[in-house]
Each structure stands twice: as C-alpha cells, then as structure tokens.
C-alpha cells in the first residue's frame, strides 16, 4: 500500500476519529492513548514498514491532537473551565519537553517504544481507578516548578503520542485543582504538546528513504486528514457531556479499555 487509502481503511479511520474526538472532549485525553494502538494495528495490517509503524502512529496521533484540542478547549472555555494562568506557566516546559521527546523516540527501537507506551497507558488506567484525595494544603508549585512539570508532561506526551492528560490531569488534581478545571486546562495544553511533538517527529524522520508516499518524516498525512475531520466534529459533544455527568463510572470503563490496549501494545512489542 502506498499513499492512497482504501475505502475500508477510510471508514475505519473515520470511526476511530469520531470515537477519539468524543473522548478528547469528555476526558481531556487528546485521544492519543486510543489512536496509537488502533493506528498501529490498522497500519500494520495494510503493510506499512514494521520498523516505523509505531512511530508513524505516534506522530500522526500527535498531529490530530492539534485539531481536536482546539475544538475541545473552545467548548471548555465557553464554560469558563480553562485555567489559562496555569496553562501559560506549563506551556514553555511542555514545548521543550515535546521537542526532546520526539528526538528521543527516534533513537529508541520500535519494540521499546511500544512497550513504553503500554506502561504509560497502564499507569494512566491505574490513576483513573485510584481516587486518592490530595492534602488540602497542597498547591501548584511556583514558576520553576511549573516549568519542570511542563517539561516532564511534554517529554512523556511526545514519547507516547498523547495529549499529556495522563500526566497533567493527575498532577493538577494532586495539587487540588478541581477535576473539571484540570480536564479543561489539559485540553488547552494539548495544542502546544501536539504542535511541538509533531514538528519533532517530522524532523526526526525527515531523512528516511523507505517511508510510504504521503508521509512527511514519520507523519502520515492521509490518516491525519481522515481522523482529524471526524474527531473535530465529535470533540465538542464530549466536552458538553463532561459537564453533565458523574465521571467515576465512565473512568472505570475507560480504564478497563486502556488496560486492554496496553496489553495489545505489549504483545505488539514482541512482534516488531
């Protein structure tokens, strides 16, 4: 298969984009934790280069977050839930960490990257199941601490192709930020993570000569366009739903799904 997409793959990517866009708005997750394993599966089944398929999935996932985060954060902003002062403090470190994460990902073998992704998805799922209450006196750190926290969030997000919510939401709630504000602010942070990470993966894969047509570095443009169109349409519905429901039951179901996806990526790491 080259740059063109078959009708079946287009349909599969559209469904995936609708689902991940809705969850991006609902949970502020950016969709990457779902996109990467499913895209790895879909691209592998279409004969994409095995040694690059995980990095292609991560790069393309990050690029779609550029679009879903805008749609999601707009809906959250209309409800006054985004803490822009927090986002501004975290953003510089996030950009630096994301650029470094993409370069580190290039140096890692695909099986190691797939296993790393599985570990962080498993960690994220565990965090969803644990309802720990932070100390009432705990607050967000100062400027230097927020810069460092942003760097860690950006680094891990770029490595696994996610919007960073699996780190930023637990971090903010640990510092006594209300969960709806944490989710909304995480959605806003998804944009700088996605832009910096996408640029990093495009640069990291620029010199590769065995990539399929339709790619810029590790970024696979046909899948990006297909998923982005679907996810932008459904992200606002997820954001509106988030403000009307109790998140606890949904988080349990979603955590179970993440454990399954983590198991798949562990399996995939043994096959690359």
N, C-alpha and C positions, 0 to 999 in steps of 0.2 A: 504493500500500500504506500502511495506517495502523499502528495499534499491534499488530494481530494478526499471528501468524506462520503462514504456510502450512506444511503437512506437510513439503514438500520442504526448506524453509529450516530447520525444526526439526531434521530429520535431518542436514543439512549442518553445522549449528552443534554438534550433539551429537558428530559425528565429529571436528570441529575441536577441541572441548573435550577429548575423550579424548586426542588426539594432543599437544596443547599441555600438558595436565596432566602427561602422562608425561615430556615433555621438561623441564618445570619442575623435576620431581624429579630427573631424570637430570643436567641441566647447570646447574641453578640459574638458568635464564634468565627465569623468570616467564612465559614463553610469549608475551610481547608482540611479539617480532620476527616470530613467525608469525601471531599473531592480527590484527595491524594490516593487513598486506597482504591476507590472506584475507577479513577482515571488510570491508575497503574494496571488494573485488571483489563479495562477496555483497550488501552493502547497496546498492552502485551498481546491481547487476543487478535489484534489487527496487524501483528508482525513488526511493530516498532523495534528499534535496536534494544536488546535486553540490557546492555550495559548503560544505556542512557534513560530508560523508560521512567525510572523513579524520579530522576532529576527533571525530566520533561513534565511529569505530573506536578511536581512541587512548583516549578517555575510558572506553569500555566495556572495553577491554583492561586498563587500569589497575584498574578495579573488580574484574575477575575475579581479578587477582593477589592481592587481599585474601584470597580464599578459597584459591587454590592455594598461596600462600606458607605458610599455616597448616598445611595438610596435608603439604606438603613439609618444612617445618622441624621438624615433630613427628617425622617419620621420621629426619631427620638428627640431631636432638637425642638420640634414643634410642640412637644410636651414638656419642654424645659428640663429634661433629664440629663443632658450632657454637661459635665463639669469641665468647661473649657479651660479654666485655670489649671486644672490637673493635667489635662491633655497637653497644654503648652509646656509644662515642666517635663513631661515624659518624652515628648516628641524628639528633641535633639539626640538623646541617647538611643532612642529607637532607630533613628535613621542610621547612626553609626553602627549599631549592633546588627542591623539588617544587611548592610553592605558587607560587613565582615562575615556574617553567617553564610552568604552566598558563595564567597570565596572559599570558606572552609568546606562547604558542601561539595565544591568541585574537587577538592583534594581527597574527599572520603570515597571509598569504594561503594558502589550502589547497595550491596548487601548490608554494609554497616549503616548506611543512611536509612535503609528500610527498617532495620532493627531499632535505630534511634527513634524513628518516627513511631514505631509500635510502643516503645517505652513511654514516650511522652503522651501518646493517646491514652495509654493505660493509666498514667498519672492523672491526666485530666478527668478521666472517668471516675477514678477514686475520689478526687476532690469534689465531684458532683454528689457522691454518695455520702460524704462526711459533712455533717452540719455542725462544724465547730464554731463556737461563739468567741470572738476576739475579746481581749481585755478592754473594758470600757474606756480606759485612759489612752489606749494606743491611737496614734495619729499618723498621717502621712509624713514621711521624712522631709528634710529641708532640700534645698536646690541640688546639692551634691548627691544626696541620697536618691533623689528622683532621677538625676542623670544616670546614675549607676543602675537603678531599677529599669529605666528605659533601655539601657544597653543590653541587659540580660533578656528582657522581653523581646527586643528586636533580633538578637542573636538566635534564640531558640525558634522564634517565629519563622525566620528565613530558612533555618535548617529543615523545618518540617512542613513549610508551605502553608502555615496557618496565619490567622489574623492576630495572634498573640493573646487572645482572650483566655486561653487555658493557663496563662501565667498572670495576665493583668487583672482579670476579674478576681481570682483568689487573693492577689496582692492587695487590691483596693479594699475588698471586704475584710481582709485581715487587719487593715488599718481603719476599720469602722466606717467605710463608705457604704451607703445603702446599696443593696443588690441591684435595684433598678438603675440607680445612677452609675454603678460600676459597669453594668452591661452596656448602657448608653455611651459612656465615655470610652469603653473598649471598642465600640463600633467606630467611634471617631478616630481612635488610634490605628485602626486597621488600614486607613489610607496611607499614612507615611510608611508603615511597615511594608505594605504591598508595593508601593512605588519604588522604594529603595531596594527591596528584595528582588523585584522583577528586573530592574536595571542591573543588579549584581549578577543574576543568572544569565542575562543576555550577554554581558561582558565575559562571564566565566566560560560560556560555551561558544564564543564568537569564532574561535579558530578551528572548531571541529569540522571535519570534512565528510563524515559518514552519517550526517543527520538527514532525515526525510525533508522533502520540499515543504515549504510553508512554515519553516522554523526560523527564528532569529535567536541564535545561541541555543539555549535549552527551551525557549518559549515556543509553543506550538500554536500558531495563530488561528487555524480553523477551529480548534476546540475552544480557544479563548472567546471567539466571537459567538459561537453557538451557546455556550454556557452563560456568558455574560448577558445576552439578550433575555434568556429565561430567568436568571437569578435577579436581575434588576426589577423585573415585573413583580416578583413574589416577595422580595425583602420587606417592602412597606407593610404587607399583610402580617408578616411575622412580628414586626415591631409593634403594630397595633394590638396584636394578640397578647404580646408580652405584658402590656399594661392592664390586661383584663383578667388575668388568670393566676392561680397559685402555681408557682414554678416547681414545687417539690416533686410532685408525681411525674411531671414531664422529665425532670432531670434524672429520675431513676430509670425511666425507659430509655432515655438517650444515653445514659451511662452504660446500660446493657449493650446497646448498639455499638458504642465505642469499644467496649471490650472485645466484641466480635471482630471489628475492623482491625484492632490491634493484633489479634490472633492471626488474621489473614496476612498482615504485613510481616509478622514473624515467620510464617510459612513462606512468604514470597522471598524473604531474605535468604532462605536456604536454597532457592531455585534460581537465583540470579548468577 
